[in-house]
């Protein structure tokens, strides 16, 4: 909980104590979870080799006790660390394997998150049509999540769509998408983690290079009035005629 609130010093202390206790008790699940929690402070500080080591140990511990869902959760973070370390081939292969396994066991949350990350890879590779399809499916799963929609991760899908929109020169649409994201995060009191803040800052800089202050504010405020469904429908409509999509 304190890690989610951004206090990684306390989070590390609690997780290290938990790890020792779980190892003493032979609690394999607790050990895997503590290792997973220990990876996040390193990731927040961009200490990726150390984060990778903890995430990988966590994944292997969950595999040892045959907990597929938590092994997938750890593998998702391991893929993140590998990407940051520049090992895109292994990161992508791990995410593709995660997608297959998530679908096999009916883990909709992991399926949607993995689709969105694979969509980012398609954006980087210039395959925008494939990226749009993957992000649209991720949005559908998040918005139809059993019990209640996963609004936090669904809003982050909008940030990824914004990157496509500005890449295609549609700065107003990109600004509206981020305005929608901001309104949702304010409503749910979502925390903009450092990796997301970095991506959004890059996107906003590209938008501001194309729009003056008044146009940016107008598009942003328009986005704040939209639902996630409306924002996705808007960007898909605007991108239909884009060259190369």
C-alpha positions in Angstrom: 0.0 0.0 0.0 2.8 2.5 0.8 4.4 1.6 -2.5 1.3 2.5 -4.3 1.4 5.8 -2.6 4.9 6.4 -3.8 6.8 5.7 -0.5 9.3 3.2 -1.8 11.7 3.5 1.1 9.0 2.2 3.5 7.8 -0.3 0.9 11.2 -1.8 0.6 11.6 -2.2 4.4 8.2 -4.0 4.7 8.9 -6.2 1.7 12.4 -7.2 2.9 11.0 -8.1 6.3 8.2 -10.1 4.7 10.6 -11.9 2.5 12.7 -13.1 5.5 9.6 -14.2 7.3 8.2 -16.1 4.3 11.4 -17.9 3.7 11.6 -18.9 7.3 8.0 -20.2 7.2 8.4 -21.9 3.8 5.7 -19.7 2.4 6.4 -19.8 -1.4 3.5 -17.5 -2.4 4.5 -14.9 0.1 8.1 -15.1 -1.0 7.1 -14.6 -4.6 5.0 -11.6 -3.7 7.6 -10.0 -1.6 10.2 -10.3 -4.4 7.7 -8.7 -6.8 7.2 -5.8 -4.4 11.0 -5.4 -4.0 11.3 -4.9 -7.8 9.2 -1.8 -7.9 11.5 0.6 -6.0 14.4 -0.3 -8.3 12.2 0.3 -11.3 11.0 3.7 -9.9 14.7 4.7 -9.6 15.6 3.4 -13.1 17.8 0.7 -11.5 16.7 -1.8 -14.1 19.2 -4.7 -13.6 18.2 -4.9 -10.0 14.5 -4.7 -10.9 14.9 -7.4 -13.5 16.5 -9.7 -11.0 13.7 -9.4 -8.4 10.9 -9.7 -11.0 12.6 -12.8 -12.5 13.0 -14.4 -9.1 9.4 -13.6 -8.3 8.2 -15.2 -11.6 10.3 -18.4 -11.0 9.0 -18.7 -7.4 5.3 -18.5 -8.5 6.1 -21.1 -11.2 7.6 -23.3 -8.6 4.3 -23.4 -6.7 2.3 -23.6 -9.9 0.5 -20.2 -9.4 -0.1 -19.3 -13.1 -1.9 -16.0 -12.5 0.8 -14.5 -10.3 3.6 -15.9 -12.5 2.0 -13.9 -15.3 1.9 -10.8 -13.1 5.6 -11.1 -12.4 6.4 -12.0 -16.0 4.6 -8.8 -17.1 6.9 -6.7 -14.9 9.9 -8.7 -16.1 9.0 -7.8 -19.7 8.9 -4.2 -18.6 12.4 -4.4 -17.1 13.8 -6.2 -20.2 12.3 -3.4 -22.4 14.0 -0.7 -20.3 17.3 -2.7 -20.6 17.0 -2.7 -24.4 16.2 -6.4 -24.8 13.2 -5.9 -27.0 13.3 -9.3 -28.5 13.0 -11.2 -25.2 10.5 -8.6 -23.8 8.2 -9.0 -26.8 8.5 -12.8 -26.8 7.6 -12.8 -23.1 4.6 -10.6 -23.6 3.4 -12.8 -26.5 3.7 -15.9 -24.3 1.9 -14.0 -21.5 -1.0 -13.2 -23.9 -1.4 -16.9 -24.9 -1.3 -18.1 -21.3 -3.7 -15.3 -20.1 -6.2 -16.3 -22.7 -5.8 -20.0 -21.8 -6.6 -19.5 -18.1 -9.1 -16.7 -18.6 -7.1 -13.9 -17.0 -8.8 -10.9 -18.7 -6.8 -8.3 -16.8 -3.4 -9.6 -18.0 -4.8 -10.2 -21.5 -5.9 -6.5 -21.8 -2.7 -5.1 -20.4 -0.6 -7.3 -22.6 -2.5 -6.3 -25.7 -1.9 -2.7 -24.8 1.8 -3.2 -24.4 2.1 -5.1 -27.7 0.2 -2.2 -29.2 3.1 0.1 -28.1 5.6 -2.2 -29.8 3.5 -1.9 -33.0 3.5 1.9 -32.7 7.3 2.0 -32.4 7.6 -0.3 -35.4 5.2 1.9 -37.5 2.5 -0.7 -37.8 -0.3 1.6 -36.8 -3.2 -0.4 -38.1 -2.1 -3.4 -36.0 -1.6 -1.0 -33.0 -5.1 0.4 -33.3 -6.6 -3.1 -33.4 -4.7 -4.2 -30.3 -5.5 -1.0 -28.3 -9.2 -1.2 -29.3 -9.4 -4.8 -28.0 -7.6 -3.8 -24.8 -10.1 -1.0 -24.3 -13.0 -3.4 -24.9 -11.7 -5.9 -22.3 -10.9 -3.2 -19.7 -14.3 -1.5 -20.2 -16.2 -4.9 -19.9 -14.1 -6.2 -17.0 -16.2 -8.6 -14.9 -17.5 -6.9 -11.8 -16.6 -3.4 -12.9 -14.6 -1.7 -15.6 -10.9 -1.3 -15.0 -10.9 2.5 -15.5 -7.3 3.0 -14.4 -5.7 0.9 -17.1 -8.4 1.8 -19.6 -7.5 5.4 -19.2 -3.8 4.6 -19.9 -5.0 3.0 -23.2 -6.1 6.6 -24.2 -2.5 7.8 -23.6 -1.3 5.2 -26.1 -3.9 6.2 -28.6 -2.8 9.8 -28.2 0.7 8.8 -29.2 -0.7 7.4 -32.5 -2.8 10.5 -33.1 0.1 12.9 -32.7 2.3 10.6 -34.8 -0.2 11.0 -37.6 -0.3 14.8 -37.1 -3.7 15.0 -35.4 -2.6 17.2 -32.5 -6.2 18.2 -31.5 -7.3 14.6 -31.2 -4.2 13.7 -29.2 -4.8 16.6 -26.8 -8.4 15.6 -26.3 -7.4 12.0 -25.5 -5.0 13.2 -22.8 -7.7 15.5 -21.5 -10.0 12.5 -21.2 -7.3 10.5 -19.5 -6.7 13.4 -17.0 -10.4 13.7 -16.1 -10.7 10.0 -15.5 -7.5 9.9 -13.3 -8.8 12.8 -11.3 -12.1 11.1 -10.8 -10.6 7.8 -9.7 -7.7 9.5 -7.9 -5.2 7.5 -10.0 -1.5 8.0 -9.5 0.5 8.9 -12.6 3.5 6.6 -12.1 6.9 7.9 -13.4 6.9 5.7 -16.5 3.5 7.0 -17.5 4.4 10.6 -16.7 7.5 10.4 -18.9 5.4 9.0 -21.9 2.7 11.7 -21.4 5.3 14.5 -21.1 6.8 13.4 -24.4 3.4 13.3 -26.1 2.4 16.7 -24.7 5.6 18.3 -26.0 4.8 17.0 -29.5 1.3 18.3 -29.3 2.4 21.8 -28.1 4.8 22.0 -30.9 1.8 21.9 -33.3 -0.9 23.8 -31.3 -0.9 27.2 -29.7 -2.0 27.6 -26.1 -5.6 28.4 -26.9 -6.0 25.5 -29.3 -4.4 23.1 -26.8 -6.6 24.2 -24.0 -9.8 23.9 -26.1 -8.9 20.4 -27.3 -7.9 19.3 -23.8 -11.2 20.6 -22.3 -13.2 18.9 -25.0 -11.5 15.6 -24.0 -12.5 16.1 -20.4 -16.2 15.9 -21.4 -15.8 12.6 -23.1 -16.2 9.1 -21.8 -13.5 6.5 -22.6 -15.8 4.9 -25.1 -16.4 8.3 -26.8 -12.7 9.1 -26.9 -11.8 5.7 -28.5 -14.6 6.1 -31.1 -13.3 9.6 -31.8 -9.7 8.6 -32.4 -10.6 5.6 -34.5 -12.8 7.8 -36.7 -10.0 10.4 -37.0 -7.4 7.8 -37.9 -9.4 5.8 -40.4 -8.2 8.0 -43.3 -4.7 8.5 -42.0 -2.0 7.5 -44.5 -0.4 4.1 -43.7 -3.0 3.2 -41.1 
